[in-house]
Amino acid sequence: MTESMAGPTTGTEDEQPPVEGHEATILLERARAEVDPVLRAAIGSLPGPLRGIARYHFGWENADGTPATGGSGKAIRPALVLAAAAALGGPAARATAVRAAAAVELVHNFTLLHDDVMDRDTTRRHRPTAWTVFGDADAILAGDALHALALRLLAEDTHPSAPAAVARLADCVVELCAGQQVDTAMEGRAPGEVTLDETLSMAEAKTGALLGCACALGALYADAGAADVEALDAFGREAGLAFQLIDDVIGIWGDPRRTGKPAGADLAARKKSLPVVAALTSGTPEASELAVLYAAPHAEEDLEHIALTVERAGGRDWAQAQAADRMARVMQELARAVPDPEAAGGLLALAEFVTRRTT
């Protein structure tokens, strides 16, 4: 739903490209260090088989249960929770939001487990996906268990904002599911039947919703007012949409050595990603050619030609321009909630990090 129910469908979103911003690097590493103990404790409470699948998915164990040193993602969403709490409430508020940050990360990973099954993706974080190792049913059930753990973390939290946080996170999951349902339905429609507006709305639900929720939860734990909570939610949503736009570009033109995914995976699956739909609706001669190519059976040798056709129809340029426009909106929403540039620095660094990824 993200990559997955919460965003990109190629799995590239959770890979580890070189970090350009030093401040973002520090924030991400700190968030991972603070959240991992909570995640490990929560996952450690699961029954044995589910615990093993979850630990494998997070990169902590191999399939046989032996320790592993694989990465468990960049921790962007937990870092946003903590940065939002700090921006509006200072260090004290940040310290209270660690459980909420862990809950968001559990939801994110539940969507990844499910999305990999639905998309039949075979690689994530440079290793086989959980369903390819343990089977569809076990991967789905492990995802369900992570979702339950996320809600339990918040339900057991004594912070006054925990009830509002758990309700907001639950609403977010419904939105993620709705976005994934639309995405799945769109895959069965002819190339010419999908509009750019509905694709953008779907992308906001799949990717923007959880980033927005992460920021909103941080604001709630800082006891912020309703207007600031909503502004930070909007900030996260716009950053998420910019993220998705760039991720879709990477899904077509990314270097497999950096993404951990086969080249052209989205095109091979005939995904109606944002650059593709922009190209299909461009009204150019290449748009008509792309519609024919997308309706034809998959052939590995066609992928490079399809990618070139998307680019010639303007899909790549449109996606990159849209990402820049969304980042301008990110700045506006952030200034509305946190007018002090120094206080807003962490959130801005994270937003810039997620949208400065390259192929």
C-alpha positions as CSV (number, residue, x, y, z in Angstrom):
1,M,0.0,0.0,0.0
2,T,3.1,2.1,0.2
3,E,5.4,1.3,-2.0
4,S,3.2,-0.8,-0.7
5,M,-0.1,-0.1,0.9
6,A,1.6,3.0,2.1
7,G,3.4,4.0,-1.0
8,P,5.6,2.8,-3.8
9,T,5.0,-0.6,-5.3
10,T,8.6,-1.4,-6.3
11,G,10.1,-1.7,-2.8
12,T,12.7,1.0,-3.7
13,E,11.4,3.3,-1.0
14,D,13.0,1.3,1.8
15,E,16.4,1.0,0.2
16,Q,19.5,2.8,1.4
17,P,20.7,5.4,-1.2
18,P,23.6,7.7,-0.2
19,V,22.4,10.4,2.2
20,E,23.0,13.9,1.0
21,G,21.9,15.8,4.1
22,H,24.1,15.5,7.2
23,E,21.2,16.7,9.5
24,A,18.8,14.2,8.0
25,T,21.4,11.4,8.6
26,I,21.7,12.3,12.2
27,L,17.9,12.4,12.7
28,L,17.4,9.1,11.0
29,E,20.1,7.3,12.9
30,R,18.9,8.7,16.2
31,A,15.3,7.7,15.4
32,R,16.3,4.2,14.5
33,A,18.4,3.9,17.7
34,E,15.4,5.1,19.9
35,V,12.7,3.2,18.1
36,D,14.4,-0.2,17.5
37,P,14.3,-1.3,21.2
38,V,10.6,-0.6,21.3
39,L,10.1,-2.5,18.0
40,R,12.2,-5.4,19.1
41,A,10.3,-5.7,22.4
42,A,6.9,-5.5,20.6
43,I,7.9,-8.1,18.0
44,G,9.4,-10.3,20.7
45,S,6.0,-10.6,22.2
46,L,4.6,-12.4,19.1
47,P,4.2,-16.2,19.0
48,G,7.2,-18.0,17.6
49,P,6.5,-18.4,13.9
50,L,5.1,-14.9,13.5
51,R,8.0,-13.5,15.5
52,G,10.5,-15.2,13.2
53,I,8.8,-13.9,10.0
54,A,8.7,-10.3,11.4
55,R,12.3,-10.5,12.5
56,Y,13.3,-11.7,9.0
57,H,11.3,-8.9,7.4
58,F,13.1,-6.3,9.6
59,G,16.4,-7.7,8.6
60,W,17.3,-8.9,12.1
61,E,17.3,-12.6,11.4
62,N,17.9,-15.0,8.5
63,A,15.2,-17.4,7.4
64,D,16.6,-20.1,9.7
65,G,16.5,-17.8,12.7
66,T,20.2,-17.0,12.9
67,P,21.2,-13.4,13.5
68,A,21.4,-11.1,10.4
69,T,22.8,-7.7,9.8
70,G,20.4,-6.5,7.0
71,G,19.0,-3.1,7.1
72,S,15.4,-2.5,8.3
73,G,14.8,0.7,6.4
74,K,15.7,4.3,6.9
75,A,13.1,5.1,9.7
76,I,11.8,8.1,7.8
77,R,8.3,7.8,9.4
78,P,9.5,7.4,13.0
79,A,11.9,10.3,12.5
80,L,9.1,12.5,11.3
81,V,7.0,11.7,14.4
82,L,9.9,12.6,16.7
83,A,10.9,15.7,14.7
84,A,7.4,17.0,14.7
85,A,7.1,16.5,18.4
86,A,10.4,18.3,18.9
87,A,9.4,21.2,16.6
88,L,6.3,22.0,18.5
89,G,7.1,20.8,22.0
90,G,10.8,20.6,22.4
91,P,13.0,17.7,23.7
92,A,10.5,16.8,26.4
93,A,7.7,16.2,23.9
94,R,10.0,14.3,21.6
95,A,10.9,11.9,24.4
96,T,7.3,11.1,25.0
97,A,6.6,10.2,21.3
98,V,8.9,7.2,20.9
99,R,6.1,4.7,21.3
100,A,4.0,6.6,18.7
101,A,7.0,6.6,16.4
102,A,7.4,2.8,16.8
103,A,3.7,2.4,16.1
104,V,3.9,4.2,12.8
105,E,6.9,2.1,11.8
106,L,5.0,-1.1,12.6
107,V,2.1,0.1,10.4
108,H,4.5,0.9,7.6
109,N,6.0,-2.5,7.7
110,F,2.7,-4.2,7.9
111,T,1.8,-2.5,4.6
112,L,5.1,-3.6,3.1
113,L,4.5,-7.3,3.9
114,H,1.0,-7.2,2.4
115,D,2.0,-5.1,-0.6
116,D,4.8,-7.5,-1.6
117,V,2.3,-10.3,-1.6
118,M,-0.1,-8.4,-3.8
119,D,2.5,-7.1,-6.2
120,R,4.4,-10.4,-6.2
121,D,7.6,-8.4,-5.5
122,T,10.4,-10.9,-4.9
123,T,13.1,-8.5,-3.4
124,R,13.0,-5.9,-0.7
125,R,16.0,-4.4,1.1
126,H,18.3,-6.5,-1.1
127,R,16.9,-9.8,0.1
128,P,14.0,-12.1,-0.8
129,T,10.6,-10.8,0.4
130,A,8.9,-12.6,3.2
131,W,6.2,-14.2,1.1
132,T,8.8,-15.8,-1.1
133,V,10.5,-17.4,1.9
134,F,7.5,-18.2,4.2
135,G,4.6,-18.3,1.8
136,D,1.7,-15.9,1.2
137,A,-0.4,-16.8,4.2
138,D,2.4,-16.4,6.7
139,A,3.5,-13.1,5.3
140,I,0.0,-11.8,5.4
141,L,-0.5,-12.9,8.9
142,A,2.8,-11.4,10.1
143,G,1.6,-8.1,8.6
144,D,-1.7,-8.4,10.5
145,A,0.3,-9.0,13.7
146,L,2.4,-5.9,13.1
147,H,-0.7,-3.9,12.7
148,A,-2.2,-5.2,15.9
149,L,1.1,-4.4,17.7
150,A,1.0,-0.9,16.5
151,L,-2.5,-0.3,17.9
152,R,-1.5,-2.0,21.2
153,L,1.5,0.2,21.6
154,L,-0.7,3.3,21.5
155,A,-3.6,1.7,23.4
156,E,-1.2,1.0,26.3
157,D,0.5,4.4,26.2
158,T,-0.3,6.7,29.2
159,H,0.2,9.9,27.3
160,P,-2.9,12.1,27.2
161,S,-2.8,12.2,23.4
162,A,-2.6,8.4,22.9
163,P,-6.4,8.0,22.4
164,A,-6.4,10.6,19.7
165,A,-3.3,9.1,18.2
166,V,-4.7,5.6,18.0
167,A,-7.9,6.9,16.3
168,R,-5.9,8.9,13.8
169,L,-3.6,6.0,13.0
170,A,-6.6,3.7,12.5
171,D,-8.2,6.2,10.2
172,C,-4.9,6.4,8.3
173,V,-4.8,2.6,7.8
174,V,-8.3,2.7,6.3
175,E,-7.1,5.4,3.9
176,L,-4.1,3.3,3.0
177,C,-6.3,0.3,2.3
178,A,-8.6,2.5,0.2
179,G,-5.7,3.8,-1.8
180,Q,-4.4,0.3,-2.4
181,Q,-7.8,-0.9,-3.5
182,V,-8.0,1.9,-6.1
183,D,-4.5,1.1,-7.2
184,T,-5.2,-2.6,-7.6
185,A,-8.5,-1.8,-9.5
186,M,-6.6,0.6,-11.8
187,E,-4.2,-2.2,-12.9
188,G,-7.1,-4.0,-14.4
189,R,-8.2,-1.1,-16.5
190,A,-7.1,-0.2,-20.0
191,P,-4.2,2.3,-20.2
192,G,-6.5,5.0,-21.7
193,E,-9.1,4.7,-18.9
194,V,-6.9,6.0,-16.1
195,T,-6.8,9.8,-15.4
196,L,-3.9,11.7,-13.9
197,D,-6.1,13.2,-11.1
198,E,-7.2,9.8,-9.8
199,T,-3.7,8.6,-9.9
200,L,-2.5,11.5,-7.9
201,S,-5.3,11.0,-5.4
202,M,-4.4,7.3,-5.1
203,A,-0.7,8.1,-4.5
204,E,-1.6,10.6,-1.8
205,A,-3.7,7.9,0.0
206,K,-1.0,5.2,-0.4
207,T,2.1,7.2,0.5
208,G,1.2,10.7,1.7
209,A,-1.4,9.6,4.2
210,L,1.1,7.8,6.5
211,L,3.8,10.5,6.3
212,G,1.1,13.0,7.1
213,C,-0.2,10.8,10.0
214,A,3.4,10.5,11.3
215,C,3.8,14.3,11.5
216,A,0.3,14.7,13.0
217,L,1.1,12.2,15.7
218,G,4.2,14.1,16.6
219,A,2.2,17.3,16.9
220,L,-0.4,15.5,19.1
221,Y,2.3,14.4,21.5
222,A,3.5,18.0,21.7
223,D,0.0,19.0,22.7
224,A,-0.3,21.2,19.6
225,G,-3.6,22.8,18.6
226,A,-5.8,21.4,15.9
227,A,-4.7,23.9,13.3
228,D,-1.0,23.0,13.8
229,V,-1.8,19.2,13.8
230,E,-3.6,19.6,10.4
231,A,-0.9,21.8,9.0
232,L,1.7,19.1,9.8
233,D,-0.5,16.5,8.4
234,A,-0.7,18.5,5.1
235,F,3.1,19.0,5.3
236,G,3.7,15.2,5.5
237,R,1.1,14.5,2.7
238,E,2.8,16.9,0.3
239,A,6.2,15.5,1.2
240,G,4.8,12.0,0.7
241,L,3.5,12.8,-2.8
242,A,6.8,14.3,-3.8
243,F,8.4,11.2,-2.4
244,Q,6.1,9.0,-4.5
245,L,6.8,11.0,-7.7
246,I,10.5,10.5,-7.3
247,D,10.1,6.9,-6.3
248,D,8.0,6.2,-9.4
249,V,10.8,7.8,-11.5
250,I,13.3,5.5,-9.8
251,G,11.0,2.5,-10.4
252,I,11.4,3.1,-14.1
253,W,14.9,4.5,-14.5
254,G,16.6,3.5,-11.3
255,D,19.9,1.7,-11.1
256,P,19.2,-1.9,-9.7
257,R,22.5,-1.8,-7.9
258,R,21.1,1.0,-5.7
259,T,17.5,0.2,-5.6
260,G,17.8,-3.6,-5.0
261,K,15.1,-4.2,-7.6
262,P,15.2,-5.4,-11.2
263,A,15.5,-2.6,-13.8
264,G,12.1,-1.6,-15.1
265,A,10.2,-3.6,-12.6
266,D,7.2,-1.2,-12.7
267,L,7.1,-1.4,-16.5
268,A,7.3,-5.1,-16.5
269,A,4.3,-5.3,-14.2
270,R,2.5,-2.7,-16.3
271,K,2.1,-0.4,-13.3
272,K,0.2,2.7,-13.9
273,S,2.7,4.8,-12.0
274,L,2.6,8.6,-12.1
275,P,5.1,9.1,-14.9
276,V,3.4,6.5,-17.0
277,V,-0.1,8.0,-16.5
278,A,1.3,11.5,-17.2
279,A,2.8,10.1,-20.4
280,L,-0.4,8.3,-21.4
281,T,-2.5,11.4,-21.0
282,S,0.0,13.8,-22.6
283,G,-1.8,13.9,-26.0
284,T,1.5,13.3,-27.8
285,P,2.2,10.7,-30.5
286,E,4.3,8.8,-28.0
287,A,1.2,8.6,-25.7
288,S,-0.6,6.5,-28.3
289,E,2.4,4.4,-28.8
290,L,2.8,3.8,-25.1
291,A,-0.9,2.8,-24.8
292,V,-0.3,0.1,-27.4
293,L,2.9,-1.1,-25.7
294,Y,1.2,-1.2,-22.3
295,A,-1.7,-3.3,-23.6
296,A,0.6,-5.8,-25.2
297,P,1.9,-8.9,-23.4
298,H,5.1,-8.5,-21.3
299,A,8.4,-9.0,-23.1
300,E,11.7,-8.4,-21.3
301,E,13.3,-6.9,-24.4
302,D,10.6,-4.2,-24.6
303,L,11.3,-2.6,-21.3
304,E,14.0,-0.2,-22.5
305,H,11.8,0.9,-25.4
306,I,8.8,1.5,-23.1
307,A,10.9,3.5,-20.7
308,L,12.2,5.7,-23.6
309,T,8.6,6.1,-24.8
310,V,7.5,7.3,-21.4
311,E,10.3,9.8,-21.3
312,R,9.7,11.1,-24.8
313,A,6.0,11.6,-23.9
314,G,7.1,13.8,-21.1
315,G,6.3,11.5,-18.2
316,R,9.7,11.8,-16.5
317,D,9.9,15.6,-16.8
318,W,6.4,16.0,-15.5
319,A,7.0,13.8,-12.5
320,Q,10.2,15.7,-11.6
321,A,8.4,19.1,-12.0
322,Q,5.5,17.9,-9.9
323,A,7.9,16.8,-7.2
324,A,9.4,20.3,-7.1
325,D,5.9,21.8,-6.9
326,R,4.9,19.6,-4.0
327,M,8.1,20.5,-2.2
328,A,7.1,24.2,-2.5
329,R,3.8,23.3,-0.8
330,V,5.7,21.4,1.8
331,M,7.5,24.6,2.7
332,Q,4.2,26.5,2.9
333,E,2.6,24.0,5.3
334,L,5.6,23.8,7.5
335,A,5.8,27.5,7.8
336,R,2.2,27.6,8.8
337,A,2.7,25.2,11.7
338,V,6.2,26.0,12.7
339,P,7.1,29.6,11.7
340,D,10.4,29.5,13.6
341,P,13.0,28.3,10.9
342,E,15.3,26.9,13.6
343,A,12.5,24.8,15.2
344,A,11.4,23.6,11.8
345,G,14.9,22.6,10.7
346,G,14.6,18.9,11.5
347,L,11.3,18.5,9.6
348,L,12.6,20.4,6.6
349,A,15.8,18.3,6.5
350,L,13.8,15.1,6.5
351,A,11.4,16.4,3.8
352,E,14.4,17.3,1.6
353,F,16.0,14.0,2.2
354,V,13.0,12.0,1.0
355,T,12.8,14.0,-2.2
356,R,16.4,14.3,-3.1
357,R,16.9,10.6,-4.0
358,T,18.4,9.9,-7.4
359,T,18.4,7.0,-9.8
